[in-house]
Amino acid sequence: MQNQRYWRTARGVIISCKTPKTRMKIPFDALCLECSLTELAPFLGGRMQRFWAVDANTVCIEIYAQQKGYLTISWDVEFGRLTVSSTPPKMALPATPFLTDLRKHLDGQRIVSAQQIGFDRLAELKLSNGSLMRVEILGKHSNLIVLDPAGVVLAAAKFLGAKASRRVVLPGQKLGPSQFRGEKPSPENLPPFLRAWVSANGFEAAFVRPFRPVSGPGGAYPLPLPDFQPINAYGPAAEEHFQNASIRRDLDRQKNSLLGQLRRVELAREVALSELHQAADTASRAREFQVKGELILAYQGQIKPGNQVLEAWDMEGHPVQIPVNPDLTPLENAEKLFKKAKRAKSGESTVRQQIERLQEDLHSLTAILDWVENAEDQATLDKAMVHIQQRGWLHRASPPGNAKEDRPYEGKAIRELLGPHGYKLLYGDNREANDYLTLRVAKPNDWWLHVRGGPSTHVVIQTQNQPTKVPHDVLLFAAKIAAKQSPSKHSSWVAVDYTLKKYVRRPKGAEPGMASYTHEKTLHVNPQEA
């Protein structure tokens, strides 16, 4: 493996070098600013006539002086710069408030002079009306400020109050001097990537003019670094590099944010699958619970007060031990097992369906995670986002209430299901849960379902404000859930009403869980098929 070392410049820019082949991330330093101002000289006296917002922290100004030139100024923390090019920016945003201010104060003005302040990344551009553009490329302190002839702030990329900075930058107030005024470097405080060049060419060679710019994989620089190719002008090559690097950084930030959200969804799916497999195991034991209940009834005469275990023989003549609750009668112990068997049997098909849906959803999610991780451009990431939004993986949950914040839905017994096409369904296990679900959780354009003319659970289909896009089979699935969670669950034909939640209310003075609704439609389902 190649050795790799890292250095930090005085301005906090990381430069990495690999041996034996040198690879550098070229910063925008004071030499780069001096070179850019030299390339701006042919446009002095030119009129500023067009303005673009290249990105949130970068503007480009078209200057006309017998020919068109493009002055790009960025106050980005990582990619701050001032460059001059003969081509306009390849990307642009809609006008920002700061860009509007620049047009207001600079449109039609001419650049009279441009000078560097000290040996630092500070520059002042004087305009024909006496105003001043101050460019400060200082990492997190970077800024672009427009001053009137008296030094009063007219506009700024970043306004700073007294709490944010010792140097106040506020409209209508005079700008104080910058604390940064770099001195000419010595051989001892040069950044490492220049140190090797100076060792080979001599320290004074770094200050011989004219500049001899070069370009390479790590960017562009005004001095002829080894393994870099000579170029005619520094500005165009540097600007292309910085724009590409900015695009790459923003893409990586989007990817990392998206991957973090998707991995949380992936973890939630894995946890849900684990719980469903446990539920499936319980459901598969329905016959076991039924037999144990029957054995308790068959051997109830052998259960003495205080016994916690019944020792009996099963149908094949094998000895078995059945735990019993000494506080319950044998009949009550048996009934408890019969109910457990009934619940397990009735929920088995739903659990199996949920396992299949979650496994399919997790498989798709894994594929999308690979897609996002390998995305190399914005178009690919945008295509992935379309699929992600269609599957509803980035749906935002409502913020938890103040009580029981560690439990969802404030601890109410609300169940979640993954329906067909990835739609999320919610239903309540009791009156309080139904009431909370309908009045606190459901959104106005969510679908709400209830068995017609009888008691049942409230079922909500979360639609993300797009109810018309919910497929019919999702409504049928939700209707079967409502029917199964009602006294009509053993019927073969149950009418279930559905309407938008905005048409549902609790009648005045009614108990929790009661609801009246309008604008309903009706589905007829067989809950035995759920």
VONUPA-561293 format. One record per residue: x, y, z of N, C-alpha, C in turn. Coordinates in steps of 0.05 Angstrom, whole numbers, plus 5000, padded with zeros to 4 digits. Example, Ala and Ser with C-alpha at 12.3 -4.5 7.8 and 13.67 -1.06 7.14 Angstrom:
526448865156524649105156526449345156
525749555142527349795143525850015157
This chain:
501749765000500050005000501850255000
501050454984502550694983502250855009
504550975017504351145041502851395035
501351495054499851745050500251925075
500752175069501152375091499252615087
498652745108496752975107498053215120
497553445108498453695120496053895120
496254085138494254295139495554565134
494454725115495654985110494755175131
495855425130495155625150492155695149
490855645126488055715124486255465127
487355245137485755015143485054845119
486454875097485954705073487654455075
486454225071487953975073489253925046
491753855046493253775023494353495028
493653305011494553035015496652954994
498652805001500652714982501052424985
501052274963501551994963504251944950
505751764960508251684948508051404937
509351344915511351504901510251714883
507651684875506451874856505052094872
505652344867504452564882501652624872
499652634891496952724885496252944905
495453174895494953404912492153514909
491053614930488653764929489454064931
489354194909490554464907488654674920
489554824940487855034952487855284936
486055464944486155744933487555914954
490055974948491556124968492156414958
493956554972494456834965495756854937
497356664929498556664903496456634881
494456464886492256434867490656684865
490156824887488757084886490357284870
492857304875494557494860494457434830
494557174823494457094794491757174782
489557124797486857194788486557494783
487657654801487457944798489158034774
491357894768492857954744491257894719
489757674719488057604696485657784694
484957924716482758114715483558374703
486158434702487158694693486158774665
485958594645484958684619482058774619
480658704640477758784642477259024659
479359144670479059394685477959614667
476059754677474559954662472159834649
471859564651469559434639467059464656
464759444642462159484655460959224665
459959214689458558974700455758984690
454858764676452258774662450458534666
451558314675449858074681450757944706
448857814721449557704747448257424749
449657234759448556964764449156874792
447356714803447956564828448756284819
451356234820452455974811451555754831
451755804856450655634877449955814901
449355694923448455844946450656034957
453155974951455356134962457256244940
456256264916457956344894456356514874
457556734865456256904844458256934821
457056994797458757044774457657304761
459557484754458857744742460057764714
458457824695459457864667460458154665
462958184655464258444652464758484622
463958724612464458774584466559004581
468858934568470959134563472159054536
470659124514471359054487471058754482
471058594503470558314503469258234529
467958004530466557924554468357754571
468257814597469657644617467757584639
468457364654466557274675468157254701
467357424720468657434746466957264766
468157054776466756884795467956924823
466156984842466957024870465456834888
466856684904465556494922466456534951
464656534969465256554998464756285011
464756064995464455795006466655735026
465955595048467955535068470255365057
469555175039471554995029472655085002
470955204985471755264958471655564952
472255734971472256024967474356094946
473756294929475556364907474756614894
476556724877476056934858477456854833
475956804811477156724786476056884763
477556894742476657034717476756834694
474556824679474456634657473156774632
473456644610472256744585469656614579
468656434596466156294591464356334615
461656344611459856374633459656114649
458456124673458255884690456455674677
457155424682455555204670453155134687
452855244710450455204726449655464740
447055494745446155734758443555674772
443155824794440755794810438856034805
436356014813434656254812435756484829
434956724823436056954837435656934867
437756994882437657004911437357294920
436457344945436257614955438957764953
441157624958443757764956444457834927
443757654909444257714880442557964872
440157984882438458214876439758474886
440958454911442458684921444858764904
446258554895448558614878447758754852
445558664840444658794815443859084821
442659124844441659394851444059584853
446259494866448459674872450659674851
450859454835453159424817452459434788
449959384780449259374752450059634738
451659614716452459844701454959984711
455859904735458360024745460759904732
462960054731465459964719467559914741
469159714737471359644756473759824749
474360004767476560194762479260064769
479459924791481959804800481359554817
483359384819483159144836485859094848
485859064875488459024888488158824911
490358684916490558494938491458644963
490358564986491158695011493158525025
495558635029497658475041498258225025
499258025038499557765024497557575036
495057645031492857475042490757445021
488657295027486557255008484357465012
485257715010483557945013483958124988
481758214976481958384953479858604954
480558834942478659064940478359144911
475959154902475359234874473959504876
475159724866473959984866472260024841
469960154845468060194823467960484815
466660524792466660794780465060994797
463160904813461661094829462861134857
465261034861466561064887466060834907
464160664900463660434917465960234916
465760034934467959844937466759564940
467959374925467359084930469658974946
469058864969471158734985470758434985
472758294976472658004974474557884995
473357725013474857605035474657305033
476757165025476656875021478256755045
476856715067478156655092476856415106
476256205092474955975104472256045115
471755985140469056035152468556335154
470656505152470356795154469956925126
469756765105469556865078466957035075
467257245057464957425053465457585028
463257695017463357884995461658125005
462958355007461558585018461758824999
459458964996459359204979459159444998
461059634994461159875011460760124995
459460325007459260584993461860744996
462160974984464661124985465561185013
463761195033464461255060465161005076
464960775064465660525078463260405093
460860495086458460385099457460145083
456659935097455759685084453159725069
453159665043450759675027449559395024
451259195020450358915017452558735025
451858485033453858285041452758015038
454457825031453657545028452857445056
454257525077453657445104453657685123
451357755134451257965154451957845181
453557985197454557885223454058095244
452558025265452158205288454358175308
454158335329456258335350456558065364
454357915366454457655379455857445362
455757485336456957285317459857345311
460657595313463457665305464357915319
466957935323468058185335467958405314
467758335289467658525267464758525256
463258725262460458735255460158805225
458458645211457858695183454858715181
453758965183450959005182450359235163
448059225149447359435130447059705145
448159915132447960185143450060245163
451760055170453960105189456660095176
458460245187461160265175462660005181
464159905161465659655164468359705177
468959555197471559585210473659425195
476259465202478459325187478359025193
479358875174479558585178481958515196
481658305212483858225229485958065213
485257995188487057835172488658025154
491258025156492958175138495558015136
495657825118497957645116500457775107
502657685118505257785109506457585089
508457675074509757505055510957265069
510457015059511456785073514456755072
515456595090518256525090518556225082
520856135075521155855068520255665090
520255755115519555575137516555535140
514955735131512055705135510555655109
511955555089510555475064509055215068
506855185054505454925055507254705043
506954465052508854245043508954205013
506654224999506754174970508454384956
508654624967510354834955513154814965
513554694988516254675000518054514982
516954294971518654134953519354294927
517354444917517854604893519954814898
519754954921521655164928524455044932
524554804943527154684947528554634921
526954574900528154514874528654764858
527054984862527255214845528255464859
528355454885529155694901526655854910
526955974934524656114946523756344929
525656504919524856744904523456674877
523756424868522556344843519456354845
518456324870515556334874514456614869
516156814868515257094865516257224839
517157044821517857144794515357164777
515057384764512757424747513657454718
512057374698509257294700508957014711
506456954719505856684729505956484706
506456234714506456014695504555804704
501955844700499855664711499955384699
499155194716499054904708496454784718
495754564707493254424714493754124717
492453994736492753714740490353594754
490453344762488153214775487253354800
489053484815488253614840487353894837
487354004812486454284808488454434791
488554704794490354874779491955044799
494255134790495955304807497655494790
498355724801499855924784502755854779
503855664794506755594791506955314778
509155274763509455024748510254784765
508254664779508754434796509454194779
511054014789511853774774509353594769
509353454746507253274738504653414731
504653684730502253834721502853944693
500653984678500854074650500654384649
502454504633502254804630499554874616
498455104624495955204612496355504606
494555614589494755894582493856084604
491756004619490656184640489856014664
490256134687489555994712486555974716
485156204712482356224719480456014708
480355954682478455754671478855474683
481455394685481955124695481255104725
481955314740481355314769478355314773
476855474757474055494761472655234755
473555104733472354834726472854634749
475254634759475854454781474154514806
473954764814472454834838469454774835
468354834811465554774807465054474808
466754314795466454024796466753914824
468654024839469053934866466654014884
465554244879463154334894460754154888
460454084862458253904855458653634868
461053534867461653274879461153274909
461953494923461553514951458553514958
457053674943454153694948452753434943
453653284922452553024916453152834938
455552834949456352654971454652724996
454152975001452553045024449752945021
448552974997445852864992445852564996
447852424984447952134987448152055016
449952185031450252105059447752145075
446452365070443852425084441752215077
441552155051439651965041440251685051
442751605051443551345060442951315090
443351525105442751515134439851455139
438151595124435251555127434351275118
435451185095434750925085435750705104
438050735116439050525134437350515159
436250745168434350735191431850575183
430850615158428550465149429250175147
431650115137432549835135432549705162
433649835182433749735210430949685220
429149875215426349845224425049595211
425549555185424449325171425549065184
428149065190429348815201428248755229
427848965245426648925271423748825268
422248945250419448865246419348575237
421148495219421248215209421848025232
423748105249424347935272421947895290
420448105295418048085311415847925297
415647955271413647795257414347495256
416847435254417647155255417047035283
417347195304416547095330413447055332
411947245320409047225319408246975302
409646925280409046695264409546435279
411646435295412246205312410046155332
409046375344406846355362404346255348
403746355324401446275309401545975301
403945885296404245595288403645415312
403545525336403145365360400145365368
398445455350395545465357394545195365
395344985350394444705357395444625384
397944705391399044635417397444765440
396645015437395045155458392345015461
391144945438388544815438388644545453
390644385448390944125461391444155490
393044345498393544385527391044465542
389344635529386844715541385044475545
384944295525383344055527384343875548
386943845551388043675572387443785600
387544055603386844165629383944085637
382144105617379344025623379143725629
380743565614380543275618381643195645
383743335655385043265680384543465702
382343615700381943825720381543725748
380743475751380343365778383043315792
385243305777387843265789389143525798
387943755791389144015797388244095826
390244105844389744175872390144475876
388844595896389244885901392144945905
393145155892395845235894397745115874
396744905859398544785838399144985816
401644975808402445145785403044985760
403144725763403644555740401744315741
400644245718398944005716400643795702
400943555714402343335702400243145691
400443105664398342945651399742785628
398042655612398942505589397442595564
398942635542397642725518396242495503
395142555479393542355465395142115457
397842145454399541915447400641775471
399841865495400641735519403341825530
404342055520406842165530406342355554
408042345574407642525597408142815589
406542995599406843285593406443445619
407643675620407343865642406144125631
403844205642402444445632402344645654
403644885650403445095671400545185674
399745235699397045345704397245565724
395345745723395245975742393745885766
394945875790393545775814391245965823
391246205813389046395820386646365802
386846195781384546145763383545865767
381045825760379845555760380845405736
380645135737381444985713380045075688
377445135691375945225667377045485657
377745675675378845935666381645895654
383245715665385845655652385545545624
383645365621383145245595382145455575
380245625584379145835567381346025558
383246085576385446265569387046145546
387645885547389145755526387445735500
384845685502383145675478383145945464
382946165479383046435467385746485454
387846395467390546435456390846285430
389746045429389845885404388246015382
385846125390384146255370385446505358
386746665376388146905366390446825348
391946625356394246535340393346445312
391246285312390246175287389146385268
387646575280386346785263388446975252
390647025267392647215257394847095240
394846825237397046695223397246785194
394946805179395146885151396047165148
395147345166396047625164399047655170
399947505190402847505196404447405173
403647195160405147085137405147285114
402847425109402747625088404747855095
404747935120406548155128409448075125
410147825131412947735128413747745099
411947655081412547655052412847935042
411148125051411248395041413848535052
414448495077416748615089419348505077
419448255071421748135058422148245030
419948275015420148394989421048684991
419848835010420549115014423549145022
424448965039427248975048429148915025
428348725008429948654984430148904966
427949034961427949274944429649494957
429349524983430849734997433849684995
434649434997437549374995438549444967
436949394946437749464919437949764916
436149914928436250204926438650314941
439250194964441650284979444150254961
444350034947446649994929446650204907
444250264897443950464875444950734885
444050814909444851074919447851084925
448950874937451750864944453550894919
452550784896454150794872453551024853
451651194861450851424844453251614840
453851674815456151844809455352124799
452752164795451852424786449052484796
448152734794445552814805443252674791
443452634764441352504750440752224760
442852074766442551804777441251814805
442052004821440952034848437952114846
437352284827434552374824432752134815
433751964798432251724790431751544814
433851514830433451344855431351474873
431451744875429451874893426651834884
426151814857423451754848422451494859
424151284857423351024868423051034898
424751174912424651194941421951324949
421251534936418751674943416251504936
416451354914414251184906413750964927
415950864939415750654960415050774987
415251034990414451165015416451115038
419051075031421051025051421851275067
421351505056422151755070419851905082
417651765087415351895100416151975128
415452225135416152325161413952255182
414852145204412852085225412252345241
409852345253409152575269410852585294
411552825303413252835327411752725351
413252585369411852465392410852675412
408852595427407752775447409552795471
408852955491410552995514410552755532
408252615533408052385550409052135536
410351965551411351705541412751745514
414651925513416051985488417651755477
418251555495419851335486418051125472
415451165472413550975459412051115437
411450985415409951115393407051165401
405851365389403051425393402251465423
404251575438403751635466402851385481
403851155473403250905487400550785480
399050905462396450785454396950535438
395050345440395250085427394550105397
396250235382395850265353397750085338
396649925321398249725306398949835278
401249755268402149835241402349585224
401449615199401749405179402849525153
404349365139405249445112403449315092
401849485078399949385059401149355031
399549265012400549244984401749504974
403749484957405149714945406549894965
407049774989408649925009407050125025
404350135023402750325038402650245068
402850445085402750395114399950415124
399050205139396350205150396550205181
394750345193394550355223391750275232
391550135254388950085266389250065296
387050125310387050125339386149865351
387249795375386549545389384249585409
383549835415381449885434380250165428
378250245444376850495439378750735441
380450745462382250965465384150985442
385150755433387050755411385650845385
383250755380381750845357381251145357
380551245380380051535383382551695377
384751605389387351745385388151735355
387851495344388651465316387051645297
384451665301382751825283383052115288
383252205313383252485319386052615320
388152445326390752565330392852475309
392552235298394652135280393852165251
391452095244390652105216390552385205
391452415180391452675166388852705150
388152955144385553005130385152835105
387252785089386952645064387852355066
387952245091388351955094385651815091
385751575081383251415080382651295107
380051305114379151205140377050995135
377250755149375350535143374150435169
371650335167370050235190367850055179
367349845194365149665186362549815187
360949785166358449935164356349825183
355150015199352949945217353649785241
356149755248356849595271359549685283
360249575306362849635318365149505303
367349655302369849535291372149725298
374549635291376849795294376750025274
378150245279378550455259381150385244
381050385218383350325201384050575185
386650645184387550885169389650805149
389350895124391350855104392751125101
395351135106396851385103397451435073
396451655063396551705034398651915026
399852055046401752275040400452485022
397852535029396352745016395752684987
395752424980395152344952393152114953
390752154963388851934966387951804940
387851964918386951854892388951654881
391351664890393451474879393451204894
391851174915391850924930390450714913
391850484906390650274890388250144904
386550024888384049904899384749664917
386949514910387549284927388549364955
389549614957390349704984387849765001
385749874988383249925002381949665010
382049464993380949194999382449075023
385049095022386648985044385849115071
385649385071384849525095382049455104
380249425084377449345091377349075105
379048885096379048625108380148645137
382048815142383048865169380848965187
379249165177377049265193375049045199
374448875179372448665183373448455202
376048385200377148185219377248285248
377448545251377548665278374748765286
372748595281369948665287368448415294
366048435307364448195313363548045288
363848175265362948045240365247885227
367347835242369747705230369247425219
367147285229366547015220364647005197
363647245189361847255166363347225140
361947155119363247125093362747375076
361147565086360547805070360148035089
362148225090361948445109362148705093
360448895099360449165086362349345103
364249465089366149645102366049915088
365550125103365450395092368250515092
368850685072371350835072370851115063
372251305075371951585069374551725076
374851975069377252115077376952205106
379152215121378952275149377752545154
377952735135376853005140373853005142
372652785134369652755136368852595160
370752545179370152385203370452565227
368552535246368652685271367452515293
368152595318366852465341364552645350
362152525351359752695359360152825386
359053055389359253195414358153035437
359752995458358852845482359152545479
360052445456360352165452362752055466
362751795472365051665485367351635465
369851615475372151565457371651325440
372451345415372151125396369651145379
367751315387365251355371365951545349
364751505326365251675303362851695284
362451925272360451955251361952055226
360951985202362352055178360452095155
361452225134359952285110361752225086
360552265062361952225036363151945033
361951745047363051475047362351325022
364051125016363450914996363750655011
362750434998362650185012363949964996
365549805010366749564999365549315013
365249094998364348845010366548645009
367348545032369648365033369048115050
370647915045370547665061372847655080
372447705106374747715125376247455127
374947225119376246975121378546945100
378547125081380647125060383047295068
382747445090384947635098387347475108
